[in-house]
Amino acid sequence: MLSNALKSSSPRIIQYLGYEHEITFFFRFRINYAIDNEEEVGNVYREERVRYEKAVLLNQVVAAIKKRKKRRV
């Protein structure tokens, strides 16, 4: 699936990123690392998800505050 996505990419993108076999090797390595280190990857995923959700909530709070300030003016 990954190689098909790369092949359908424009030649400019492949040229910018590097050779196709290097890109597929990189992603294969990442996938194999995730499989071999499932617990560590799971912990990193949970930490990043919490960070992402906090950022989303913060953006919602900031947007709500800005909206309230606009109403007062």
ABEGO torsion letter per residue (X at the ends): XAAAAAAABBAAAAAAAEBAAAAAAAAAAAAAAAAABAAAAAAAAAAAAAAAAAAAAAAAAAAAAAAAAAAAX
